[in-house]
Amino acid sequence: MSFKTSEAAGYQSHYVDVDGLLTHYLESGNGRPLVLVHGGGAGADGWGNWSSCIARFATNFRVIVPDMPGFGRSAKPSPAVYPYDQASRNRHLAGFLTALNLRDVDLIGNSMGGATSLGLVIDHPEKVRRLVLMGSAGLAISNPNPELRARLTSYDHTHDGMRRLMRALGGPHFPIDEEMVAYRYALVSTPEARAAMDAVRGGKLTYDDAKISGVKTPTLVVGGKEDQVAVLARTYGYLELLPNSWGFVLPHVHHWVMMEAPEAFVAITTAFFNDQIFKVAV
């Protein structure tokens, strides 16, 4: 099935003001609130990252999918007035939940969105019931091949460059949909989006080990066994530091677990949130 826009798939856009930043989000389903936070790669947004999972999750949850500042259809203030650092993303996510009167949510964060979700739990543990970190930034584990990681995450603001980036992050078995390439390329092609993307690059995405180990929220750590960005050692590092954590590693999967293996990802995370497999007694 080819990639569709959120409108073509039948979803309505919503906007909310979060501390002066107009923030776009999608919503679907009923039940306990589940918030999905996208990663920070070029052209990323809530729909592009989570379109394979939203309908599946919506059979059990009220699914809420925001675009972070500088991404998707959310505000893209000039880096001269907005720092685009991790602390700002953490505050924005907390403000987003407050603006929608959400508390005690289930939360999934991918890559930079994982670092943001983790930062929210560090600062506001009362806002999150259970947490999933998928291919998550946040923990300072050295990549054994930093040159490879730099190549995998680089983007030269061209259409071909977007295709190469998607191939690198999704791995050799991930089918490249040209409509999705065009969608992501368009999202990051405006001057405002480019300036925001450049400001995001190179920012610190990690927390001290002591802050991570202080998180008591039940957490499922999910990783792709072949992920060359959030390497497997980081998944294991989270499991060592987080006292109330479980792990799930998928073979033959790279950085985009939710797109490469959506059925398995939704099944295992739903089981975690519903206490079907993972018995949470903390």
N, C-alpha and C positions, 0 to 999 in steps of 0.2 A: 504494500500500500504506500502510495507516494505521500510526502509530507504536505499537510494542509496548514493554513493559518488558523489561529484560534477562532476567528469569525466563521471560516468555512467549516470548521468542526462543530459549530453551534454554540460557542461560548461567548458570553457578553463581557466586555471590559468594564472594570470598576476603578474608581480613583478615590483616594483619600489623602487629605493633607496631613503630613507627618512632620511636625516642627518646621513648617514652611516649605517642605518639599512635596510636590504633587507626586503621589506614588500610585503606580498602576498595579492592579492585581486581577487575577481570575479566581472564580469561585464555582464549585460544583459539589452536589451531594448534600447529604444530611447526616447528622450524628455528631460524634466527638470531633472537635476541630483538629485538623491535621495541616500543618504549615510546611510547604516545600520551598527550600531556599536554593536557588541556582548557583552555579559556579561563576568564576570570574574570567573565563576565557573570552577572547575576542568574539563578539556577536552573540554572547550568551544572554538569555533572558529566561523568565519563568516558563513560558510556553515552549520555547525551543528545547530546553533541558528536560522538561517534565511531561511533554505531550504524550509520550508512550505510557505514562502511568496514571494520569489524572482520572480518566474514566474508570480504570480498574480500582483505584482507591475510593472513588466516589460511591461505590456500592456499599461501603462500610463507614465512610467518614464525610464530614464537611471539609472539603479540600480547599485550601486557600493558598494561592501561588503568587507572591509578590515579585516585582522587578526591583532590584536594588538600585539606589541612586547611581546615575551614570549608565544604566543598562536598560534595554528594552524601551518601554514607553514611559518610564519614570523620569522625573526631572534630571537634567544634566547641567547643574550649575558649573560655572567656570572654576577650574582648580585654584584660581586666585582667591575665591571666597569659600570654597568647600575643599577640605583636605583629602578626601577619598582615602583615608587611612582606615585601619581595622577598627579603631575605637569609634570612629564615626559610623561605620557600618553596624557595629554592635548597638550603638545608641539608636540608630534608625530602626533596626529590627524591633527593639524594645518599644520604641514609640509607635511603630506600626501595630503591634499587638494591643497597645493601650488605646490607639485610635479606633480599633475595631472592637474594643471591649472584650478582648480575648485573654483568658487566663487558664493555666493548667492545660496547655495544648500539648499534643504530640508534635514532634518537630524532626524534620529530616533536612540535613544540609550536605551539599555536594561540594567538594574542593574548597574554594574560598567561602562558599556558603556554609560549609562545615565549620570553618574557623569562626564565621559569624554566629552560627548556631551555638557553638561551644562558648564563645564570648558572652552570648546572652545568658547561658546557663551559669557561667561564672558570676556574672553581675546580678542576675535576677532569677535565681533558681525557682522561685515561687511561680514563675510564668510557664514552666515546662513540666509536664508530667513524665514523659519519656522522650529520649533523644536517640536519633540514628545519625551516625557520622559515616558518610560514604565517600571513599577516596578523598578523605578530608585533610585540608591544611590545618595548621594550628600547633602541631608538635614538631619541634626542631630535630628532625632526623635527617642526616646528610644523605643526599642522593649519591649512590655509588658512581654515577656517571653524570656529573653536572653539565657537561657539554651536550649530552643527549637530552637532558631535561630542558636545557635552554632551546635546543632545536625544536623539541616537541611543543613548547609553549610560545614560540616566536610567531609573529604575524606581521606581514609587510604591507597591510592595507590594500591588497589586491584580491581579485576574485579567485585566482589560482592559489594564492596564499591561504585563503579561507579553506579551500578544498584540502590543501596539504595539512593544515592544522587539524581539520576534522579527521583525516586519515590517521594522523599521529595519535590523537586522543582516543579515537574509537578502535584502533588496532586494525590489523589486516583483514579481519573477517567482518568488520562493520560495513554494511552497504552504504555507500555515499549517495544520498539522494540530492540531485542537482537543485531541486526546489528548496531543500533545506539549506544548501550552500548559498543560494541566492537570498534566502530569508536572513540568514546570519550576516551575510555581507552587507545587505541593506541597513541592518540595524546599527552597524558600526561605521557607516560611510559618511555620516554628517559631520561637519566640523566639531559640533558639541560632543558627539559620541567619541570621536577620535581623541579629542583633548582629555575627556574623562578616562578613556582606555589607557592613554599614555600616562596619566597621573596614577592610575591603579598599579601599573607595572612596577615591579621592583619594591613595592611596599612590604613592610614586615607583616607576616601572617601568623606569627607564632606567639605562644604564651610560655611563661616559666613553668617548669615541670610541677612546682609546688601548687600553682593555681589549678593545673589540670587534675592533679591527684586529689585536690580538695572537692572536686565535683562528686556529689553523691547521687545525682539523678541517674536512674537506670538507663544504660546506654548500650545500644547495639552498634558495633563497629563493623562496617561492611567494606570489603576490598576486592578489587580484581587481581587475580594472581599474577597477571601480566602487566599490571599498571606500572608504567615507567615514570609517572609524575608523582603520585602519592604511593611511593614504593611499599612493598609488603612489610618491610621493617617498621614503617610508621604505624600500620595496622596493629602489629604486635606490640609496638611501643605504647599505643593507647590502651591496649588490654592490660599491660603491666601497670600503668599509672592509674587508670580509672577503677576504683574498688568495686563498683557495681556494673561491670561490663561483660558483654558476651561478644563473640566474634563469628563472622560468616564470610568465608572467602570463596569466590567463584573461579573455577579454572577456566582458562582460555578467554578471560575477560580483561579488558584494559581499564582506562580511566572512567569510561561512561557506563557504569554498571546499569543504570536505570534505562539506558537506551539499548545497550548490547544484550541485556537479559532482563527485560521488564517483567515478564511473568514470574520468574524466580525471585526477583527483587521485591515485587509487590507481595508475593506470597509470604516470604520470610519476614518482612517488616510488619505486615498485618498480623502475623502470628505473634510477633513480639509485642505489638501494641495491645493485642487482645489476650495476652497471657495464655496463649494456646500451647506453646512449646516451652517458652522461657518463663519459669516460675520466679516471679519477682517477690523477694522477701527481704526488704532492706529497711 
